[in-house]
Amino acid sequence: MKPNYMPVDPDYFEIFGQEMEKDKARVIYFAFTNEPELEESLGKIRGIEDKGREGHFLLLENGDLIRLDRIVVINGIPGPAYDEYDSFALAPLTCQAGYDDCFME
């Protein structure tokens, strides 16, 4: 099941526009799976497609459509989903490690 689209800060549209002018882009993003999983796409950005309630998508010349709110990094620049990625990465450092209750007494 895909999570609902989260609106993206307008500043990211400017970043995506700047990256669109480059010959290639490397985009790391969350895939739609039951577990947090990252995927990568390489290629020139052709544009941004608005699919209404489904959200905005980055269209690459290789045919990949990447939902903007799921982008972790684009050409080394943190994307809209970077904070979500960071929270997964830091979870093992907390006493909860993804659990609701801490087992320390």
C-alpha positions in Angstrom: 0.0 0.0 0.0 1.4 3.4 -1.0 1.4 6.1 1.7 -0.6 9.2 1.0 1.2 11.9 -0.9 2.7 14.6 1.4 2.9 18.0 -0.1 6.5 19.1 -0.9 8.0 22.4 0.1 8.0 24.7 -2.9 11.8 25.2 -2.4 12.3 21.6 -3.6 10.7 22.5 -7.0 13.4 25.1 -7.5 16.1 22.5 -6.6 14.5 19.9 -9.0 14.4 22.6 -11.7 18.1 23.3 -11.2 19.0 19.6 -11.4 16.8 19.2 -14.5 19.3 21.5 -16.3 22.1 19.0 -15.8 22.9 16.1 -18.1 22.5 13.4 -15.5 20.8 13.0 -12.1 21.3 10.4 -9.4 18.1 10.0 -7.4 17.8 7.9 -4.3 14.3 7.4 -3.1 12.0 5.2 -0.9 10.4 2.3 -2.8 6.9 1.3 -2.1 7.3 -1.8 -0.1 6.3 -3.0 3.4 9.8 -2.3 4.8 11.8 0.9 4.3 13.8 0.2 1.1 15.8 2.5 -1.0 16.1 2.5 -4.8 18.3 4.5 -7.1 17.7 5.9 -10.6 20.2 7.5 -12.9 19.4 9.6 -15.9 18.4 13.0 -17.2 15.4 14.6 -15.6 12.7 15.2 -18.3 10.2 17.1 -16.2 7.8 17.0 -13.3 4.4 15.5 -13.8 1.4 16.4 -11.7 -0.9 13.4 -11.2 -3.5 15.2 -9.1 -4.2 13.3 -5.9 -1.4 10.8 -6.6 1.1 13.7 -6.3 4.0 15.2 -8.3 6.5 12.9 -10.0 10.0 13.3 -11.3 10.1 11.9 -14.9 13.5 10.6 -16.0 14.4 9.9 -19.6 14.9 6.2 -18.6 11.1 6.0 -18.0 11.3 6.1 -14.2 8.6 8.1 -12.4 9.6 9.0 -8.9 7.2 10.5 -6.5 8.7 13.8 -5.2 7.8 13.2 -1.5 9.7 9.9 -1.5 13.0 11.4 -2.7 15.8 11.1 -0.1 18.7 12.5 -2.1 19.1 14.1 -5.6 22.6 14.6 -6.8 23.9 14.7 -3.2 21.2 17.2 -2.1 18.8 16.1 0.6 15.3 15.7 -0.7 11.8 15.9 0.9 12.1 12.4 2.4 15.6 12.9 3.9 14.3 13.4 7.4 12.3 10.2 7.2 15.4 8.4 6.1 17.4 10.0 8.8 14.9 8.8 11.5 15.2 5.2 10.2 19.0 5.4 10.3 19.0 6.8 13.9 16.4 4.4 15.3 19.0 1.8 16.5 20.6 4.5 18.6 17.5 5.0 20.7 16.4 2.8 23.5 13.2 2.1 21.6 14.8 1.0 18.3 11.4 1.1 16.7 9.4 -0.3 19.6 6.8 1.7 21.5 8.1 1.0 25.0 11.6 1.2 26.4 12.8 -2.0 28.2 15.1 -0.1 30.6 14.2 -0.2 34.3 
